[in-house]
Amino acid sequence: MARPKTSRPTERELTILRILWGQGPTTVREVNKAMNKDRDTGYTTTLKLMQIMTEKGILIRDESQRQHVYKPAITEEKTQKQLVGDLLERAFSGSAEKLVMRALSAKKVSAKELERIRKMLDELKGA
């Protein structure tokens, strides 16, 4: 039975996506090697996760070579927008103000980050 197509990745799937966004298209072995830097993960576990991600439409598999090469089907930015949109609706009842206020109070923000936030707000205000 085929899995339903969804593009919202789980935590483990996000780990794999971060590796692929950072390294570019690569094999299961290389992804597994990178995953093992933080947490011991078996090769077959990584392979199965990446096969599921392919079925879900999160990854694209290139089968033209002996070793299959995987790459993300969606960009990091698009994934982040989807996850933030989901969080915004589920946790903040659609209130961007509450989301931003919680995000800014949860962690110390650098002066550089604040400046970029101010610039973005100014651009949004002018639009």
Phi, psi and omega in degrees: 000128183287144177283149177292144178285128177212148181248008179269106185283152173282177180299314179295322178294324176297323177300314179295317179298318179300320178296313181292322177297324181282320185264339187087183182306135183202175183272167176300318182301316180292322177296315179299318178300316180292321179296325182290350175292328182256328187204131181296116181229128179290151179303315183294329176294314178298316179302312181297316178301316182289328175294317178297317179298324177294316178299324181281351181085015180274327179241158173242132181252127175263112183261013184283345179251168179302310175266127180294139179248133182248148173215155180294143177276340180228155182285162177299316181299315180295320178297315179298318178298319179296315181294318179294319178299318178296314178298317180304314181288313186287318187260336186238016178049035178082004182273106178295325179300312180297318179300311182295317180298317178293319180297317182288332180271348183281335186210144178298131183256133181287161178299323179295317178296318179299320179296317178295322178295316178300317180298317179297318179295319177299319179294319178294323180295322180283343184282000000 
